[in-house]
Amino acid sequence: MSAQAPLAPAPARTDLSRARVPEPSPVAAEPPELSPARVWRRLLGYARPHWGMFLIGVAGMALFAATEGSLPRLVKYFLQDAFAHPEPRMLWQVPLGAIVFFVVRGIGDYVSNYFPAWVGRQVIKSLRADLFAKYLHLPTAYYDRSSSGEMLSRLTFNIEQVAEAVTNSVISLIRDSLTIVALLGYAFYLNWKLASFALPIAAFMGLLISQINRRFRRYSARIQNSMGDITRVAKEALDAQRVVKVFSAQAYEERVFGVANERNRHTNMRLIGARAGSNPIVQVVAAMGLAGILYVSIGQILQHAMSVAEFMAFLFALGSVTAPLRRLTNIFGPLQQGLAAGASVFAVIDCPSEPEGGSRPIDRARGDVEYRAVNFAYAAEKGPVLHELSLRVPAGRTVAIVGRSGSGKSTLVSLLPRLYDATSGTVLLDGFDVRDYSLSDLRRQVSLVSQDVVLFNDTIHNNIAFGITGASSAAVEAAARAAYVLDFTADLPRGLETVVGDRGALLSGGQRQRISIARALLKDAPVLILDEATSSLDSESERHIQAALDALVRNRTTLVIAHRLSTIERADLIVVMDSGAIVESGTHADLIARGGHYAQLHRLQFAV
C-alpha cells in the first residue's frame, strides 16, 4: 500500500453567520442565458403536442374579436334605423340582437380562456417534470455551488412565472391583437383616409412598447434572483430552527431575511413603477392620435362628407381600441417575467448531467477496490485535494479510515460511487476503471450508511425499501429485524407503516440510524461505505447495531470512516490520514505499538 500525496477535506458547509450563498466554482457552470426568441421557441416545443386544443382556443379568440369588431357596426345601424330613419322592427331586433351578441361573446370568451390555459398547464407540468428530473441527474459539484433554496425557487416561483407567460399573457396577446385588428379594419372600411392617421401613432407606440419590454425583462430577472434569496434564507432558517432557538438567533435571522425581503420589494416596485408608467404614456400617445382624428372627422361632418352615424361608429371603433390596447400593455410585464423565468429554467435543463459511464457489464462485483495514483481538486484555483494517492482494498476486507476532521476521508470514499470523478489517476472496481461501468450498474454495487441520515416523509417500510425495486414485505421486515428497527416499531400503532415525518423528525437519531442500516442490509451491495454509522446511537443501541454491522460487513468490501476508534479495532486494516495524507496504516495492535498518529488519537479518546 502506498500513499504519497496529501488529501484535503471536502468543501465545508456554508457558514450561516458569514456567507449565505455558496461560492460559485467553474465546475459544471450553467450555460449562458438564452435570448427571449429561443425561450419562446423552446416553450412552443413543449406546446406542440397540444396544438389541437390550442387551435380551439384561437378559434374562440377569433370569435371574441369578431364580436368586438362587429359592435361598432351594430352601433351604426342602430343610430341609422332608430334615430336617423326610424324602423319599427328595431323594437324587437335590438333586444334580441343584444342577447345573441353577448351569448356569442361569452362562448368566445370561455373557449379563448379555457383551452389555451389547459395547454399552458400541460406545458408547465412537463417543464416542471423536466426540471425536477434534471435536478436528480445533476452532478454533485452543481449542488456544492448552488443553494437548495434557489433551486426550489426555480421549480416553484420561476415556473409559475412561465405559466403566466404561456397562459394569460398569450391569451391576451392573441385575443386583444385580433380585437384591435378587427376594430381598425372596420375603421378603415368606414373611412380609410381618416383611419390612416392612426398608422404613424401605431408605429410610434410599437417602438415605445419595445423599450418598455427591455426594462420589464431586466427587472424580471432581478425579481427572480431576489425570490431565490428569500427562499434560500427562509429554508436555511427553517431547517436549522433548533440551532436558531438554542443560540437565540431569531433577531439575526429576521435581519437577514429582512434584507432579502427588502431587496425583493425594491425590485418589484421598480417593475411596478415601469408598468404603472407605461400604461398612461401609451394612453396619452393614443389620445394625441385620437385628437387629430377628431379634428379631421369633425371637419368632414361639417362639410357633409361623413354622416353622424358613420362618425359615431368610427369613433366607437377607435375608442374601443383603447381597452385591448391597455390590456396588451399590461401583459408585457408578466410576459417578460415569464421569458426571464423560462431562460433561468432552461439554463438548468441545459446543464450537463452526470456522465452515464461506459458499457462494461457487471452483475455483482467481487468488491476489489483500488485507488491508483489518484489526483482530485474541487476547483482548480483551490488547489489539489488528493495528489497521487494509491490504496488497495482486497475484496471482502474491512478498511477503516481515521483521522482528524477535515483530513479528506469523505473525499476519498466519494470517488468510488462517482459522486466526483478523479481529476487524474484511476479508481478501480474489480480491476476495471469505475468509469467503464454504467453509472447505474456501478452504484448498484455500493451501499452507504452515513452520519447524516436522510429519511423521506414516508413510512418506515418505504424508507427501508427506498430505491430497491420489487422488495418484498418479508425482505423489508427481515432487514428491519436485523437492524433492530422492529424493537421500536413494535411500540408504534402502525408499526413499519408509521410515517417518519419531514427528514424523519418524528424519530430519534438512533432510530433514524437503524432505518438507514436496514436500508443498506436490504440493498445487499458487495461494497459498503460506513460514514460514522454508529455516531447517533446510545450505548445499548450501539451494541445491537454493532452486532448487525458485523453481520453486514461479512463477505463485503467495507470502507469505514470513524472518529470513535472503539468501533474499528477489529478492522483488517486501519488507514490514518492527517492533513490530507495517509500517514500510516496497519492493524490496531500494530499502530498502537508504533506509538504514532493513531496511538496519539487513541490516547486522546480514551484519556481519563
SERO-786043 format. One record per residue (C-alpha): residue number from 1; x, y, z. Coordinates in steps of 0.25 Angstrom, whole numbers, plus 5000, padded with zeros to 4 digits. Example, Ala and Ser with C-alpha at 12.3 -4.5 7.8 and 13.67 -1.06 7.14 Angstrom:
BEGIN
i|px|py|pz
1|5049|4982|5031 $
2|5055|4996|5029 $
This chain:
BEGIN
i|px|py|pz
1|5000|5000|5000 $
2|5005|5014|4997 $
3|5000|5028|5000 $
4|5009|5039|4994 $
5|5001|5051|4993 $
6|4992|5059|5003 $
7|4977|5058|5004 $
8|4969|5070|5007 $
9|4955|5071|5013 $
10|4942|5072|5005 $
11|4936|5086|5003 $
12|4932|5092|5017 $
13|4917|5095|5019 $
14|4913|5109|5018 $
15|4916|5118|5030 $
16|4902|5124|5032 $
17|4908|5135|5040 $
18|4917|5140|5029 $
19|4913|5135|5015 $
20|4899|5131|5012 $
21|4902|5127|4997 $
22|4911|5116|4993 $
23|4923|5122|4986 $
24|4922|5118|4971 $
25|4932|5110|4964 $
26|4935|5107|4950 $
27|4931|5093|4951 $
28|4918|5090|4944 $
29|4916|5104|4941 $
30|4902|5108|4935 $
31|4901|5111|4921 $
32|4899|5125|4916 $
33|4885|5131|4917 $
34|4876|5129|4905 $
35|4870|5140|4897 $
36|4855|5143|4898 $
37|4853|5137|4884 $
38|4860|5124|4887 $
39|4852|5123|4900 $
40|4839|5125|4892 $
41|4843|5114|4882 $
42|4846|5104|4893 $
43|4833|5107|4900 $
44|4826|5105|4887 $
45|4833|5092|4886 $
46|4826|5088|4899 $
47|4813|5092|4894 $
48|4814|5085|4880 $
49|4807|5072|4885 $
50|4795|5080|4889 $
51|4793|5089|4877 $
52|4779|5084|4874 $
53|4774|5089|4888 $
54|4781|5102|4886 $
55|4775|5104|4872 $
56|4761|5102|4878 $
57|4765|5113|4888 $
58|4770|5122|4876 $
59|4756|5120|4869 $
60|4750|5125|4882 $
61|4759|5137|4882 $
62|4755|5140|4867 $
63|4740|5139|4871 $
64|4742|5148|4883 $
65|4750|5158|4874 $
66|4739|5157|4863 $
67|4728|5161|4873 $
68|4737|5173|4878 $
69|4739|5177|4863 $
70|4724|5176|4860 $
71|4720|5185|4872 $
72|4723|5198|4864 $
73|4715|5193|4852 $
74|4703|5190|4861 $
75|4704|5204|4867 $
76|4704|5210|4853 $
77|4691|5202|4849 $
78|4685|5205|4862 $
79|4687|5220|4860 $
80|4682|5220|4846 $
81|4670|5211|4848 $
82|4666|5216|4861 $
83|4668|5231|4860 $
84|4672|5236|4846 $
85|4662|5227|4839 $
86|4653|5220|4850 $
87|4649|5206|4847 $
88|4638|5199|4855 $
89|4646|5185|4854 $
90|4657|5191|4863 $
91|4647|5190|4875 $
92|4650|5175|4875 $
93|4663|5173|4867 $
94|4671|5182|4877 $
95|4668|5174|4890 $
96|4669|5161|4882 $
97|4682|5165|4876 $
98|4688|5169|4889 $
99|4685|5155|4895 $
100|4691|5148|4883 $
101|4703|5157|4883 $
102|4706|5154|4898 $
103|4703|5139|4897 $
104|4713|5138|4885 $
105|4723|5147|4892 $
106|4722|5139|4905 $
107|4725|5126|4897 $
108|4737|5132|4890 $
109|4742|5137|4904 $
110|4741|5124|4911 $
111|4747|5116|4899 $
112|4758|5126|4898 $
113|4762|5125|4913 $
114|4760|5110|4916 $
115|4767|5103|4904 $
116|4780|5111|4904 $
117|4780|5111|4919 $
118|4779|5095|4918 $
119|4790|5095|4908 $
120|4798|5105|4917 $
121|4797|5096|4930 $
122|4801|5084|4921 $
123|4814|5091|4917 $
124|4817|5095|4932 $
125|4814|5081|4936 $
126|4824|5076|4926 $
127|4834|5087|4929 $
128|4834|5085|4944 $
129|4836|5070|4942 $
130|4848|5072|4933 $
131|4854|5082|4943 $
132|4852|5072|4954 $
133|4858|5061|4946 $
134|4870|5069|4943 $
135|4872|5073|4957 $
136|4872|5058|4961 $
137|4883|5055|4950 $
138|4892|5068|4952 $
139|4906|5065|4957 $
140|4909|5067|4972 $
141|4918|5078|4968 $
142|4906|5086|4964 $
143|4900|5084|4978 $
144|4913|5089|4984 $
145|4911|5103|4978 $
146|4896|5104|4978 $
147|4887|5106|4989 $
148|4875|5097|4990 $
149|4866|5109|4993 $
150|4870|5115|4979 $
151|4867|5102|4973 $
152|4853|5101|4979 $
153|4850|5115|4975 $
154|4853|5112|4961 $
155|4844|5099|4962 $
156|4832|5107|4968 $
157|4833|5122|4967 $
158|4840|5123|4953 $
159|4832|5112|4946 $
160|4819|5119|4951 $
161|4824|5132|4944 $
162|4826|5123|4932 $
163|4811|5119|4934 $
164|4807|5134|4933 $
165|4815|5135|4920 $
166|4809|5123|4913 $
167|4795|5125|4918 $
168|4789|5139|4922 $
169|4799|5147|4914 $
170|4798|5138|4901 $
171|4783|5139|4902 $
172|4783|5154|4904 $
173|4793|5155|4893 $
174|4786|5148|4882 $
175|4771|5151|4886 $
176|4774|5166|4888 $
177|4782|5167|4876 $
178|4771|5161|4868 $
179|4761|5170|4874 $
180|4770|5182|4870 $
181|4771|5177|4856 $
182|4756|5175|4855 $
183|4753|5189|4861 $
184|4764|5196|4852 $
185|4759|5188|4840 $
186|4745|5193|4842 $
187|4750|5207|4844 $
188|4758|5206|4830 $
189|4745|5201|4824 $
190|4737|5213|4828 $
191|4748|5224|4825 $
192|4762|5219|4821 $
193|4767|5233|4820 $
194|4763|5237|4834 $
195|4768|5223|4839 $
196|4781|5225|4833 $
197|4784|5236|4843 $
198|4786|5224|4853 $
199|4797|5218|4846 $
200|4808|5227|4850 $
201|4803|5227|4864 $
202|4803|5211|4864 $
203|4817|5211|4859 $
204|4822|5220|4870 $
205|4814|5212|4880 $
206|4821|5199|4876 $
207|4835|5206|4878 $
208|4831|5211|4891 $
209|4826|5197|4896 $
210|4839|5190|4891 $
211|4847|5200|4900 $
212|4837|5197|4912 $
213|4839|5182|4909 $
214|4854|5183|4911 $
215|4852|5189|4925 $
216|4842|5179|4928 $
217|4851|5167|4925 $
218|4863|5173|4933 $
219|4855|5176|4945 $
220|4848|5162|4944 $
221|4862|5155|4945 $
222|4865|5163|4957 $
223|4852|5159|4964 $
224|4854|5144|4961 $
225|4868|5145|4967 $
226|4863|5152|4979 $
227|4852|5142|4981 $
228|4863|5131|4981 $
229|4870|5139|4992 $
230|4857|5139|5000 $
231|4854|5124|4998 $
232|4869|5121|5002 $
233|4869|5129|5015 $
234|4856|5124|5019 $
235|4859|5110|5016 $
236|4873|5111|5024 $
237|4866|5117|5036 $
238|4854|5107|5036 $
239|4864|5095|5034 $
240|4872|5100|5046 $
241|4861|5104|5055 $
242|4867|5097|5067 $
243|4880|5103|5065 $
244|4874|5117|5063 $
245|4866|5115|5076 $
246|4877|5110|5085 $
247|4887|5121|5080 $
248|4875|5132|5081 $
249|4878|5136|5067 $
250|4864|5139|5063 $
251|4867|5154|5063 $
252|4879|5152|5054 $
253|4871|5143|5044 $
254|4860|5153|5044 $
255|4870|5163|5040 $
256|4876|5154|5029 $
257|4862|5151|5024 $
258|4858|5166|5024 $
259|4870|5170|5015 $
260|4866|5159|5005 $
261|4851|5163|5007 $
262|4854|5178|5005 $
263|4862|5175|4992 $
264|4851|5167|4986 $
265|4841|5179|4990 $
266|4850|5189|4984 $
267|4852|5181|4971 $
268|4837|5179|4970 $
269|4834|5193|4972 $
270|4843|5197|4960 $
271|4835|5187|4952 $
272|4822|5192|4957 $
273|4827|5207|4954 $
274|4831|5203|4940 $
275|4817|5196|4938 $
276|4809|5207|4944 $
277|4816|5218|4936 $
278|4815|5210|4923 $
279|4800|5210|4922 $
280|4798|5225|4924 $
281|4809|5228|4914 $
282|4803|5219|4903 $
283|4789|5225|4906 $
284|4794|5239|4905 $
285|4800|5236|4891 $
286|4787|5229|4887 $
287|4779|5241|4892 $
288|4788|5250|4883 $
289|4785|5242|4871 $
290|4770|5242|4875 $
291|4770|5257|4876 $
292|4776|5258|4862 $
293|4766|5249|4856 $
294|4754|5256|4863 $
295|4759|5269|4858 $
296|4759|5264|4843 $
297|4746|5256|4845 $
298|4738|5268|4851 $
299|4742|5276|4839 $
300|4737|5265|4829 $
301|4724|5265|4837 $
302|4723|5280|4835 $
303|4725|5278|4821 $
304|4715|5267|4820 $
305|4726|5257|4815 $
306|4722|5247|4827 $
307|4709|5244|4833 $
308|4707|5245|4848 $
309|4704|5230|4849 $
310|4717|5227|4842 $
311|4725|5237|4850 $
312|4719|5231|4863 $
313|4722|5217|4858 $
314|4736|5221|4854 $
315|4739|5228|4868 $
316|4733|5216|4875 $
317|4743|5207|4867 $
318|4755|5215|4871 $
319|4750|5217|4885 $
320|4749|5202|4887 $
321|4763|5200|4883 $
322|4768|5206|4896 $
323|4763|5195|4905 $
324|4770|5184|4898 $
325|4782|5193|4896 $
326|4783|5195|4911 $
327|4782|5180|4913 $
328|4793|5178|4903 $
329|4802|5188|4910 $
330|4799|5182|4924 $
331|4803|5168|4919 $
332|4816|5171|4914 $
333|4822|5172|4929 $
334|4817|5157|4932 $
335|4821|5153|4918 $
336|4835|5158|4920 $
337|4835|5152|4934 $
338|4831|5138|4928 $
339|4842|5139|4918 $
340|4853|5143|4928 $
341|4848|5131|4937 $
342|4848|5122|4925 $
343|4862|5125|4922 $
344|4866|5122|4936 $
345|4859|5109|4936 $
346|4865|5105|4922 $
347|4879|5109|4927 $
348|4878|5098|4937 $
349|4872|5088|4928 $
350|4883|5090|4918 $
351|4894|5088|4929 $
352|4901|5075|4927 $
353|4896|5063|4935 $
354|4905|5053|4942 $
355|4913|5044|4932 $
356|4906|5031|4928 $
357|4918|5023|4929 $
358|4923|5012|4920 $
359|4917|4999|4915 $
360|4925|4989|4922 $
361|4915|4979|4928 $
362|4915|4976|4943 $
363|4904|4968|4951 $
364|4910|4967|4965 $
365|4924|4971|4967 $
366|4935|4963|4975 $
367|4938|4976|4983 $
368|4953|4978|4980 $
369|4955|4993|4981 $
370|4967|5001|4977 $
371|4972|5016|4976 $
372|4983|5017|4967 $
373|4991|5030|4966 $
374|4978|5038|4968 $
375|4978|5053|4968 $
376|4966|5061|4971 $
377|4962|5076|4972 $
378|4949|5082|4975 $
379|4953|5095|4967 $
380|4966|5098|4960 $
381|4968|5111|4968 $
382|4967|5104|4981 $
383|4978|5094|4978 $
384|4978|5079|4979 $
385|4971|5071|4989 $
386|4976|5057|4986 $
387|4990|5056|4980 $
388|4996|5043|4974 $
389|4989|5035|4985 $
390|4989|5020|4984 $
391|4981|5010|4992 $
392|4977|4995|4990 $
393|4965|4989|4998 $
394|4964|4974|4995 $
395|4950|4968|4993 $
396|4943|4965|5006 $
397|4953|4973|5014 $
398|4949|4984|5024 $
399|4958|4996|5024 $
400|4956|5007|5034 $
401|4959|5021|5030 $
402|4962|5030|5042 $
403|4968|5044|5045 $
404|4964|5058|5050 $
405|4952|5065|5044 $
406|4956|5071|5030 $
407|4966|5061|5027 $
408|4960|5056|5014 $
409|4953|5043|5018 $
410|4940|5046|5012 $
411|4946|5052|4999 $
412|4953|5038|4997 $
413|4941|5029|4998 $
414|4933|5039|4990 $
415|4941|5035|4977 $
416|4937|5021|4978 $
417|4922|5023|4974 $
418|4926|5034|4965 $
419|4920|5045|4973 $
420|4932|5052|4968 $
421|4942|5048|4957 $
422|4957|5047|4959 $
423|4964|5059|4952 $
424|4974|5049|4948 $
425|4978|5035|4952 $
426|4969|5023|4953 $
427|4959|5017|4963 $
428|4956|5003|4960 $
429|4946|4993|4964 $
430|4949|4978|4961 $
431|4961|4983|4953 $
432|4954|4992|4944 $
433|4952|5007|4944 $
434|4939|5011|4950 $
435|4937|5020|4938 $
436|4936|5007|4929 $
437|4923|5003|4936 $
438|4910|5010|4934 $
439|4907|5019|4946 $
440|4894|5011|4950 $
441|4902|4998|4950 $
442|4913|5004|4958 $
443|4905|5010|4969 $
444|4897|4997|4970 $
445|4910|4991|4975 $
446|4911|5001|4986 $
447|4903|5004|4999 $
448|4904|5015|5009 $
449|4901|5017|5023 $
450|4905|5031|5027 $
451|4905|5040|5040 $
452|4895|5050|5033 $
453|4883|5040|5031 $
454|4873|5044|5020 $
455|4859|5039|5022 $
456|4847|5043|5014 $
457|4833|5048|5019 $
458|4828|5033|5016 $
459|4826|5021|5024 $
460|4837|5013|5031 $
461|4835|5002|5021 $
462|4837|5010|5009 $
463|4849|5017|5015 $
464|4856|5004|5017 $
465|4852|4999|5003 $
466|4856|5012|4997 $
467|4861|5011|4983 $
468|4860|4995|4983 $
469|4851|4991|4972 $
470|4842|4979|4976 $
471|4846|4978|4990 $
472|4836|4969|4997 $
473|4830|4972|5011 $
474|4836|4960|5016 $
475|4850|4964|5012 $
476|4848|4978|5018 $
477|4843|4972|5031 $
478|4856|4963|5031 $
479|4865|4975|5029 $
480|4857|4983|5040 $
481|4859|4972|5049 $
482|4874|4970|5047 $
483|4876|4985|5049 $
484|4867|4985|5062 $
485|4857|4994|5055 $
486|4846|4985|5060 $
487|4850|4987|5074 $
488|4844|5001|5074 $
489|4833|4999|5063 $
490|4827|4989|5072 $
491|4822|5000|5081 $
492|4817|5009|5069 $
493|4802|5007|5066 $
494|4805|5005|5051 $
495|4818|4998|5052 $
496|4826|4999|5040 $
497|4815|5007|5033 $
498|4817|5019|5042 $
499|4821|5032|5035 $
500|4834|5037|5040 $
501|4831|5052|5037 $
502|4840|5062|5030 $
503|4854|5057|5029 $
504|4850|5047|5040 $
505|4847|5058|5050 $
506|4837|5049|5058 $
507|4848|5039|5061 $
508|4861|5039|5070 $
509|4874|5040|5064 $
510|4877|5025|5067 $
511|4864|5021|5061 $
512|4867|5028|5048 $
513|4881|5022|5048 $
514|4875|5008|5050 $
515|4866|5010|5038 $
516|4878|5015|5030 $
517|4885|5002|5033 $
518|4873|4993|5030 $
519|4873|5000|5016 $
520|4887|4996|5014 $
521|4884|4982|5019 $
522|4873|4981|5009 $
523|4881|4986|4997 $
524|4891|4975|5000 $
525|4902|4982|4991 $
526|4916|4976|4991 $
527|4923|4989|4995 $
528|4919|4996|5007 $
529|4923|5010|5012 $
530|4920|5013|5027 $
531|4922|5028|5030 $
532|4921|5030|5045 $
533|4910|5019|5044 $
534|4908|5018|5060 $
535|4910|5032|5063 $
536|4896|5035|5067 $
537|4893|5023|5075 $
538|4893|5021|5090 $
539|4901|5011|5097 $
540|4890|5000|5097 $
541|4886|5003|5082 $
542|4901|5003|5078 $
543|4903|4989|5084 $
544|4892|4983|5076 $
545|4895|4991|5063 $
546|4910|4987|5064 $
547|4905|4973|5064 $
548|4897|4975|5052 $
549|4908|4983|5045 $
550|4917|4971|5048 $
551|4908|4962|5040 $
552|4906|4973|5029 $
553|4921|4974|5026 $
554|4923|4959|5026 $
555|4928|4956|5012 $
556|4927|4970|5007 $
557|4938|4980|5004 $
558|4935|4991|5014 $
559|4941|5005|5016 $
560|4939|5010|5030 $
561|4940|5025|5033 $
562|4941|5026|5048 $
563|4944|5036|5059 $
564|4941|5027|5070 $
565|4953|5017|5069 $
566|4946|5007|5078 $
567|4937|5003|5066 $
568|4948|4999|5057 $
569|4958|4992|5065 $
570|4955|4979|5058 $
571|4957|4985|5044 $
572|4966|4977|5035 $
573|4974|4990|5032 $
574|4973|5004|5038 $
575|4978|5015|5029 $
576|4982|5028|5037 $
577|4980|5041|5030 $
578|4985|5055|5034 $
579|4985|5068|5027 $
580|4980|5061|5014 $
581|4991|5050|5014 $
582|4991|5035|5018 $
583|5002|5036|5029 $
584|5002|5021|5034 $
585|4994|5008|5032 $
586|4993|4995|5039 $
587|4985|4987|5049 $
588|4980|4993|5062 $
589|4991|4986|5070 $
590|5002|4989|5060 $
591|4998|5004|5060 $
592|4997|5005|5076 $
593|5011|4998|5077 $
594|5017|5008|5067 $
595|5013|5020|5076 $
596|5010|5029|5064 $
597|4998|5037|5060 $
598|4988|5026|5062 $
599|4993|5023|5076 $
600|4992|5038|5079 $
601|4978|5039|5074 $
602|4975|5026|5083 $
603|4981|5033|5095 $
604|4973|5045|5093 $
605|4960|5038|5092 $
606|4962|5029|5104 $
607|4969|5038|5113 $
608|4963|5038|5127 $
